[in-house]
Amino acid sequence: MAGALLEGKHAGKSPELEAYRKAIRAGRAGSYWFVALVGLRSHDPLDVLKRVEKGLAFSALEHFQRNSGLSTSDLAEAVVIKLRTLHRRKEQGRLEPEESDRLLRVSRVFGRALELFEGNAEAARQWLATEQTALGGERPMVLAKTAGRPPREIAAQLAEGLRAAPGIVAVEIAGPGFLN
């Protein structure tokens, strides 16, 4: 059951990921570009909100898995969905609104890591999956979960870990917890 949700598809090889990489290189990756990683075409916050309130189609999770290269168990852990529930959602074809919101949070973290590593998905995946001393030994992807902590507090912890990563010159926190 912990195998891939996507049978026979290659992780990290998708039009959405390539478009995101191009936007990063061209300096056009706006604040809502991360929604492309789940297959959403509209980057308008109100459209995204309406889709989340309705519950995203299960295909959004499949898009993200393909784009992120996360294993099913790592993705389920990051989005806080038990594997049995995940398979039930696949049969139903739709995520619950809360699950959709958590998927977008994880997508945003992965998108920001992609931006920090200049579109290098493998470097972003590796950093997100590796325990970071500056993060108290936690993996950054685990911190993408809400965990009942304020977003700015999580962002501060992520920023500290990013500052220790090779090739990162500066990291700053903006607004309610966005990393720049």
Beta strands, then each sheet from edge to edge (+ up, - down):
strand 1: 173-174
strand 2: 178-179
sheet 1: 1+ 2-
end
